[in-house]
Amino acid sequence: MILGGEFTVIADNRLRLERQEALTLPAPEGLQSPEDAVPLLHKLVEEEPYELLGTLFLDFQNRVTGYNIAYMGTMTRVAAEARGLLLPALLANAATILLFHNHPGGDTRPSPDDITMTGIVRQAVYILGIRVWDHLILGDPPAYQSIGQLMAPRRQPRPFRLPPMRPSKKARPKSATRCHGTRHNPA
């Protein structure tokens, strides 16, 4: 018997990845470097008047298994969140991701926001065991810029470590903190 007569509807949420045959290109056996993906990425963003930000999915042998264009912006910028880039990579079971976006004006110099986004995504996927191979900025073909090469000295984020567990002084009862072997002699 339910008391009160009110019910709450709880949604049944399911996520799925839908595969579409979107682009047919000769697939290399495995990429040797992020730069090997530049011709493919130029095909994905060719003649787009707006900035697109996406992720190329790779398996453990650096073979391309798919891609996702996660965000579309204006002619000069794109607003993005790391989770919009990472959720499709998780669903695609990617071992490695290659971030990419285009600069429709042709200038491949990264903005401070481009570098910040790369760092945020690297930190976010580190704990998930996904490697960010690089972040490529695409200009007019064949121009590109590797943010990974610019960030080489700080390429890998610091390992995530939980702080050591220490008992709190406030958690101990007062009687435990005042027990120093003294005797109480009632006189």
Backbone as a ProteinNet text record, in pm:
[ID]
protein_1_A
[PRIMARY]
MILGGEFTVIADNRLRLERQEALTLPAPEGLQSPEDAVPLLHKLVEEEPYELLGTLFLDFQNRVTGYNIAYMGTMTRVAAEARGLLLPALLANAATILLFHNHPGGDTRPSPDDITMTGIVRQAVYILGIRVWDHLILGDPPAYQSIGQLMAPRRQPRPFRLPPMRPSKKARPKSATRCHGTRHNPA
[TERTIARY]
84.8	0	88.3	62.3	139.6	62	128.2	65.1	95.2	8.3	31.9	-20	-24.9	-84.3	0.2	126.6	208.8	309.3	330.3	424.9	528.3	649	755	789.4	797	834.4	985.6	1048.4	1192.9	1221.2	1301.7	1331.4	1422.2	1400.9	1486.2	1583.1	1704.3	1802.5	1893.8	1911.6	2002.5	2086.5	2213.2	2304.1	2343.9	2358	2406	2484.2	2573.4	2654.3	2601.6	2568.9	2516.3	2625.2	2658.7	2760.9	2697.7	2757.1	2710.1	2828.3	2803.8	2907.3	2907.4	2996.3	2993.8	3104.2	3214.1	3328.2	3406	3434.7	3510.8	3645.6	3748.6	3885.3	3974.2	4087.3	4178.7	4231.3	4210.7	4252.8	4392.8	4484.3	4617.9	4613.5	4712.7	4719.9	4724	4796.5	4808.6	4884.9	4844.6	4912.4	5045.9	5149	5280.6	5297.4	5225.7	5231.4	5098.1	5065.8	4940.7	4934.9	5048.9	5053.2	5004.7	5012	4962.6	4811.5	4741.3	4595.7	4553.3	4646	4611	4531.9	4569.5	4488.5	4343.9	4325.4	4191.1	4113	4177	4108.7	4073.5	4162.2	4129.1	4004.9	3990.1	3869.4	3743.9	3755.7	3639.8	3590.8	3682.7	3643.5	3654.8	3679.7	3702.5	3583.5	3617.5	3520.6	3415.1	3441.5	3348.3	3373.5	3269.2	3288.6	3293.1	3265.8	3262.8	3365.1	3406.7	3497.8	3424.8	3488.7	3439.1	3542.8	3495.8	3584.5	3542.2	3637.3	3601.7	3711.4	3682.3	3772.2	3782.9	3904.1	3930.6	3959.5	3892.5	3907.9	4008.3	4097	4197.4	4198.3	4238.5	4251.6	4394.9	4432.7	4564.6	4678.5	4648.7	4752	4746	4681	4667.9	4596.1	4504.1	4418.8	4294.8	4254.6	4136.1	4012	3931.6	3808.4	3683.4	3698.4	3583.8	3618.5	3518.6	3536.9	3402.9	3410.3	3289.7	3318.2	3230.5	3238.1	3143.3	3200.3	3122.9	3064.3	3136.1	3091.2	3111	3015.8	3024.4	3012.1	3103.3	3105.3	3075.7	3138.9	3125.7	3245.4	3265.5	3379.1	3511.2	3506.6	3631.6	3650.2	3548.4	3565.4	3458.6	3486.6	3390.7	3392.1	3275	3262.8	3244.7	3318.3	3314.2	3335.9	3293.6	3319.3	3388.6	3471.3	3544.2	3449.1	3339.3	3250.5	3186.5	3163	3108.5	3206.1	3335.2	3437.1	3461.2	3445.4	3483.3	3373.7	3249.9	3141.8	3141	3148.1	3153.5	3277.7	3390.5	3512.5	3494.5	3427.8	3399.7	3304.4	3200.8	3105.2	3168.2	3265	3333.5	3447.3	3470.1	3576.2	3713.2	3738.1	3864.7	3977.2	4091.4	4210.1	4286.8	4280.4	4351.1	4257.9	4267.9	4191.9	4287.2	4248.4	4320.7	4220.7	4240.9	4152.2	4187.5	4086.8	4113.5	4008.6	4048.7	3952.4	4013.5	3926	3971.3	3967.5	4051	4046.1	4012.1	3884.4	3843	3920.6	3974.5	4052.8	4188.4	4231.2	4356.6	4473.3	4465.1	4573.8	4573.2	4681.1	4684.5	4743.6	4771.6	4824.3	4716.8	4751.3	4651.7	4625.2	4501.1	4465	4492.6	4496.1	4509.5	4397.3	4275.9	4164.8	4190.2	4253.4	4286.6	4381.7	4481.5	4580.1	4516.3	4432.2	4363.7	4272.9	4195.9	4105.9	4184.3	4298.6	4381.4	4424.4	4468.3	4509	4394.8	4277.9	4160.6	4121.7	4119.6	4082.6	4187	4314.2	4418.2	4400.7	4369.8	4348.8	4223.9	4120	3994	4007.7	4081.4	4090.8	4199.6	4289.3	4400.9	4350.1	4255.1	4202.5	4119	4068.9	3988.9	4074.9	4203.6	4292.6	4290.2	4243.4	4244.5	4358.3	4431.4	4543.6	4499.9	4537.7	4520.9	4653.7	4649.4	4772.8	4818.2	4723.8	4757.7	4628.8	4644	4533.8	4585.4	4525.8	4570.2	4475.6	4534.6	4457.7	4479.9	4370.6	4376.7	4347.7	4436.4	4414.1	4377.4	4412	4390.3	4485.3	4434.1	4520.4	4646.9	4757.5	4788.5	4830.7	4801.7	4850	4784.5	4865.2	4815.9	4916.8	4873.7	4961.7	4932.9	5037	5024.1	5036.9	4929.2	4936.6	5021.7	5020.7	5103.4	5250.5	5298.4	5438.6	5467.7	5370.6	5389.4	5391	5316.6	5306.3	5400.7	5495.8	5580	5640.1	5694.2	5752.2	5650	5524.9	5422.2	5318.6	5366.1	5278.1	5185.9	5238.3	5155.4	5114.7	4987.4	4945.4	5004.8	5011.8	5059.5	4960.4	5011.3	4920.4	4822.7	4703.1	4599.5	4625.9	4637.1	4658.2	4561	4502.5	4416.4	4504.4	4460	4539.9	4542.5	4649.9	4656.7	4546.1	4500.1	4395.3	4459.8	4420.1	4469	4350.1	4360.3	4247.1	4232.2	4111.7	4081.9	4087.6	4146.4	4151.7	4012.4	3925.1	3788.9	3707.4	3747.9	3671.5	3697	3811.3	3841.9	3762.9	3715.9	3645	3741.8	3690.5	3775.2	3848.1	3782.7	3846.6	3970.2	3969.8	4084.1	4201	4174.8	4283.3	4347.3	4281.4	4336.9	4390.6	4401.2	4451.5	4603.4	4673.4	4819.6	4880.4	4810.4	4864.7	4857.6	4782.5	4770.8	4664.8	4686.3	4592.1	4502.7	4382.2	4287.2	4270.6	4318.4	4306.3	4203.7	4086.3	3988.5	4033.3	4040.5	4086	3974.2
-118.3	0	123.1	218.6	342	452.2	517.5	626.2	758.7	852	986.7	1008.2	908	920	992.4	1033	1101.8	1004.6	1017.7	932.1	1019	968.4	1036.3	952	1014.7	943.7	952.2	837.7	831.5	787.2	865.9	836.6	715.4	638.5	526.1	577.8	613.8	672.3	565.2	566.2	472.9	550.1	520	582	478.8	522.3	431.1	510.1	441.8	499.1	447.5	537.7	497.5	514.4	407	409.3	443.4	539.8	575.4	572.8	529.1	534.4	676.4	759	899.4	938.1	866.4	906.6	782.1	767.9	652.8	701.5	664.7	702.4	580.3	576.3	465.4	474.6	370	370.8	312.8	386.7	331.4	219.5	133	22.3	75.6	179.1	242.3	371.6	474	601.9	595.6	647.4	651.6	776.1	881.7	1007.2	1079.2	1174.3	1249.4	1319.5	1359.8	1430.2	1343	1211.3	1120.3	1133.4	1185.3	1200.4	1331.2	1420.2	1553.1	1547.2	1466.8	1463.5	1419	1320	1274.6	1386.3	1452.8	1559.5	1677.5	1709.5	1816.1	1779.4	1651.1	1607.3	1627	1600.5	1612.5	1755.8	1852.5	1991.3	2082.1	2022.8	2105.7	2195.8	2318.4	2419.7	2453.4	2424.6	2464.4	2610.3	2693.1	2834.5	2860.6	2758.7	2773.4	2680.9	2718.7	2631.1	2505.1	2391.8	2262.5	2203.3	2142.1	2076.7	1931.7	1841.1	1700.6	1612.1	1482.9	1381.2	1267.6	1225.3	1107.8	993.4	880.7	765.9	667.8	616.8	520.1	400.9	284.9	166.2	160.3	46.5	34.2	31.6	3.2	4.4	131.2	234.4	364.9	357.6	262.6	256	340.1	415.8	501.5	412.8	428.4	349.4	435.2	565.8	654	796.9	882.2	1023.2	1079.7	1193.6	1264.6	1414.3	1487.4	1633.4	1675.2	1717.9	1741.5	1882.1	1980.6	2119.4	2196.1	2285.2	2376.7	2517.1	2604.3	2738.7	2846	2959.3	3071.9	3068.9	3177.3	3182.7	3198.8	3242.5	3270.2	3193.4	3123.5	3049.5	2942.1	2849.1	2743.5	2722.9	2720.5	2694.5	2544.4	2487.5	2342.1	2303.7	2181.5	2120.4	1987.1	1947	1821.2	1702.7	1704.7	1588.2	1564.2	1669	1652.5	1584.5	1596.7	1529.3	1386.8	1366	1237.2	1132.1	1170.8	1072.5	987.7	1046.5	961.7	872.2	921	838.7	718.6	738.2	626.3	526.3	576.8	487.6	410.4	472.5	407.1	316.3	312.4	230	266.3	396.3	444.2	427	378.8	368.2	499.6	568	693.6	787.9	915.8	1015.7	1120.9	1175.8	1284.7	1398.5	1504.6	1620.9	1700.3	1760.3	1846	1954.9	2067.4	2170.4	2256	2320.3	2401.2	2548.9	2625.2	2771.3	2814.3	2847.6	2878.6	2993.5	3083.2	3194.1	3150.3	3028.5	2975.5	2986.3	3073.2	3092.1	2976.3	2901.3	2782.4	2808.1	2932.6	2960.2	2932.3	2857.8	2827	2947.7	2960	3063.9	3010.8	3097.3	3047.6	2949.1	2971.7	2879.6	2741.4	2737	2609.5	2529	2594.5	2527.8	2484.5	2570	2535.7	2414.9	2411.3	2299	2169.1	2173.7	2054.2	2001.8	2090.5	2050.8	1993	2053.1	2004.7	1864.2	1842.8	1711.1	1606.9	1642.4	1547.5	1506.3	1601.7	1568.3	1482.7	1512.9	1439.5	1293.4	1266.2	1127.5	1047.1	1112.4	1041.8	932.7	967.1	870.9	762.1	788.4	690.1	594.5	622.7	533.9	556.6	671.1	706.1	805.5	786.2	874.1	982.4	1105.8	1213.9	1222.5	1185.1	1181.2	1320.9	1404.3	1540.4	1619	1746.5	1834.4	1911.8	1887.7	1951	2062.6	2175.8	2287.9	2288.3	2285.7	2275.4	2410.3	2451.2	2572.3	2533.1	2618.4	2582.6	2468.2	2362.2	2247.6	2290.9	2237.9	2132.5	2186.2	2312.7	2375.1	2316.1	2299.1	2253.2	2292.8	2288.5	2314.2	2210.1	2154.8	2056.9	2126.2	2124.6	2180.7	2089.3	1960	1866.3	1900.5	1944.5	1983	2109.8	2199.4	2322.3	2294.9	2191.1	2157.1	2044.5	2008.7	1890.9	1881.9	1988.4	1972	1930.4	1969.6	1933.1	1839.8	1747.5	1662.5	1572.8	1503.2	1414.8	1483.4	1472.7	1532.1	1453	1516.2	1447.6	1338.1	1226.5	1116.7	1161.2	1109.6	1139.5	1054.2	1118.7	1045.5	1097.1	1003.9	1042.8	1088	1188	1230.6	1119.3	1112	1005.9	1023	910.4	911.9	933	1036.7	1064.7	1078.3	1021.6	1036.7	1182.7	1223.2	1360.6	1374	1483.7	1507.8	1528.4	1586.4	1612	1483.2	1381.3	1256.6	1171.1	1195.3	1115.8	1165.6	1073.9	1117.4	1183.8	1275.1	1348.8	1256.4	1149.7	1058	993.9	973.5	910.9	1007.4	1136.6	1232.4	1266.7	1238.4	1276.3	1157	1044.3	924.9	922.2	967	968.7	890.1	792.9	712.2	776.2	881.2	943.5	870	866.1	798.8	900.9	858.2	944	886.9	959.8	917.7	1002.5	945.5	1023.4	1038.6	1158.3	1178.3	1226.8
0	0	0	-88.9	-98.4	-28.8	63.4	137.8	70.1	80.5	27.9	-112	-194.9	-326.9	-430.4	-400.8	-500.1	-559.4	-688	-756.9	-825.7	-837.9	-910.9	-1031.6	-1146.4	-1267.9	-1281.5	-1295.5	-1312.1	-1454.7	-1523.2	-1664	-1677.5	-1780.8	-1815.4	-1922	-1879	-1970	-2024.8	-2155.2	-2220.7	-2320.8	-2319.1	-2414	-2517.2	-2639.7	-2741.9	-2844.8	-2906.1	-3010.8	-3142.9	-3231.5	-3361.4	-3465.4	-3532.1	-3635.4	-3769.8	-3837.3	-3970.4	-4065.8	-4185.2	-4287.1	-4341.4	-4288.7	-4324.2	-4421.2	-4416.8	-4496.7	-4535.9	-4662.7	-4707.8	-4757.8	-4683	-4718.2	-4700.1	-4770.2	-4745.5	-4602.6	-4526.5	-4386.7	-4374.9	-4311.7	-4292.7	-4188.7	-4191.5	-4095.1	-3952.8	-3932.9	-3802.1	-3820.1	-3750	-3763	-3688.8	-3749.6	-3686.5	-3600.3	-3636.6	-3561.9	-3581.6	-3494.5	-3512.8	-3648.7	-3698.7	-3826.7	-3942.1	-3927.1	-4031.3	-4051.3	-3951.5	-3960	-4025.9	-4052.1	-4104.4	-4234.5	-4335.8	-4458.8	-4432.7	-4346.9	-4311.4	-4241.5	-4147.2	-4073.5	-4163.4	-4257.5	-4354.1	-4434.7	-4469.2	-4540.6	-4455.3	-4324	-4234.8	-4220	-4225.4	-4198.8	-4320.9	-4438.2	-4557.1	-4587.7	-4623	-4665.2	-4560.6	-4434.1	-4327.7	-4293.5	-4294.9	-4262.6	-4111.6	-4031.4	-3886.4	-3822	-3700.9	-3627.5	-3584.3	-3606.8	-3562.5	-3468.1	-3360.7	-3265.4	-3254.9	-3274	-3273.6	-3218.7	-3222.8	-3170.3	-3270.6	-3296.1	-3377.9	-3281.4	-3299.6	-3210	-3269.2	-3184.8	-3227.6	-3133.1	-3187	-3102.9	-3049	-2987.2	-2926.1	-3026.9	-3153.9	-3257.1	-3341.5	-3288	-3354.1	-3487.9	-3500.2	-3619.1	-3592.3	-3691	-3677.2	-3675.1	-3569.9	-3559.6	-3576.1	-3570.2	-3587.5	-3551.2	-3560.2	-3523.6	-3479	-3413.9	-3373.4	-3378.3	-3446.3	-3442.7	-3331	-3220.7	-3099.6	-3093.5	-3145.6	-3132	-3261.2	-3288	-3401.3	-3344.6	-3382	-3325.2	-3427.5	-3408.3	-3500.4	-3595.7	-3668.1	-3759.7	-3685.5	-3559.6	-3489.2	-3358.9	-3309.7	-3184.4	-3170.6	-3079.8	-3049.1	-2897.7	-2838.3	-2694.6	-2676.3	-2581.3	-2564.5	-2419.1	-2387.8	-2258.4	-2283.3	-2189.1	-2204.1	-2215.9	-2141.9	-2143.9	-2279.8	-2356.9	-2491.5	-2585.9	-2556.3	-2636.1	-2587.4	-2456.5	-2397.7	-2400.5	-2388.2	-2386.7	-2514.4	-2633.2	-2753.9	-2756.4	-2703.8	-2700.7	-2609.2	-2496.9	-2406	-2471.1	-2534.8	-2600.6	-2716.3	-2782.2	-2894.3	-2847.1	-2716	-2657	-2713.8	-2728	-2782.9	-2681.3	-2727.3	-2642.8	-2643.3	-2755.7	-2776.5	-2850.5	-2818.2	-2894.3	-2948.3	-3060.4	-3123.4	-3137.8	-3061.4	-3069.8	-3194.7	-3254.8	-3370.3	-3377.8	-3433.3	-3471	-3580.8	-3653.8	-3765.5	-3729.7	-3797.4	-3794.4	-3936.2	-3961.4	-4098.9	-4163	-4080.8	-4135.5	-4188	-4154.8	-4206.4	-4109.8	-4009.5	-3914.1	-3814.4	-3806.4	-3720.8	-3582.2	-3549.6	-3414.8	-3310.4	-3203.7	-3100.5	-3011.5	-2971.1	-2874.7	-2734.7	-2633.7	-2496.3	-2459.9	-2510.7	-2484.5	-2546.5	-2663.6	-2727.1	-2638.4	-2584.2	-2499.4	-2367.7	-2311.1	-2186.3	-2205.3	-2314.2	-2339.8	-2353.2	-2419.5	-2434.2	-2297	-2210	-2075.4	-1994.3	-2005.2	-1931.3	-1977.7	-2107.6	-2160.3	-2119.4	-2124.1	-2082.9	-1937.7	-1852.8	-1711.4	-1694.1	-1769.2	-1755.5	-1798	-1903.8	-1953	-1883.8	-1814.7	-1751.5	-1657.3	-1573.6	-1476.3	-1543.8	-1664.2	-1738.1	-1819.9	-1829.1	-1904	-2053.8	-2097.4	-2240.1	-2262.1	-2368.2	-2398.2	-2497.1	-2469.4	-2566.8	-2641.3	-2768.5	-2846	-2883.7	-2921.5	-2961.3	-2981.8	-3007.5	-3046.9	-3166.7	-3281.3	-3405.4	-3445.9	-3482.8	-3536.8	-3686.6	-3760.4	-3906.1	-3969.8	-4057	-4135.5	-4276.8	-4372.7	-4512.9	-4547.3	-4616	-4645.2	-4717.2	-4680.1	-4583.7	-4446	-4415.8	-4292.3	-4167.2	-4063.6	-3933.7	-3826.6	-3702.3	-3588.1	-3481	-3423	-3315.9	-3180.6	-3101.9	-2967.1	-2879.1	-2907.4	-2831.3	-2838.1	-2953.5	-2966.5	-2887.8	-2880.6	-2802.9	-2653	-2611	-2468.9	-2429.2	-2514.1	-2491.2	-2351.1	-2293.1	-2159.7	-2054.1	-2068.7	-1970.4	-2032.5	-2113.5	-2192.3	-2109.3	-2009.9	-1929.8	-1799.9	-1764.1	-1636.7	-1520.8	-1405.4	-1287	-1250	-1199.5	-1162	-1054.6	-1064.2	-965.7	-842.7	-727.4	-602.6	-498.9	-428.6	-317.5	-201.4	-124.7	-9.4	94.5	174	274.6	377.8	428.1	529.5	666.2	735.7	869.7	962.3	1080.2	1172.3	1213.7	1219.1	1257.1	1408.3	1457.5	1601.7	1657.8	1579.3	1625.3	1635.1	1562.2	1560.7	1684.7	1754	1873	1992.3	2075.7	2196.8	2294.3	2376.8	2470.2	2565.5	2607.8	2701.4	2640.2	2509.9	2444.6	2434.5	2427.2	2412.5	2546.3	2656.9	2786.5	2863.7	2804.1	2869.8	2857.8	2955.4	2949.5	3064.5	3119.8	3225.4	3363	3380.8	3513.6	3592.9	3724	3811.9	3879.5	3894.9	3966.4	4107.7	4206.4	4346.1	4416.8	4442.8	4517.4	4662.4	4711.4	4848	4937.4
[MASK]
+++++++++++++++++++++++++++++++++++++++++++++++++++++++++++++++++++++++++++++++++++++++++++++++++++++++++++++++++++++++++++++++++++++++++++++++++++++++++++++++++++++++++++++++++++++++++++

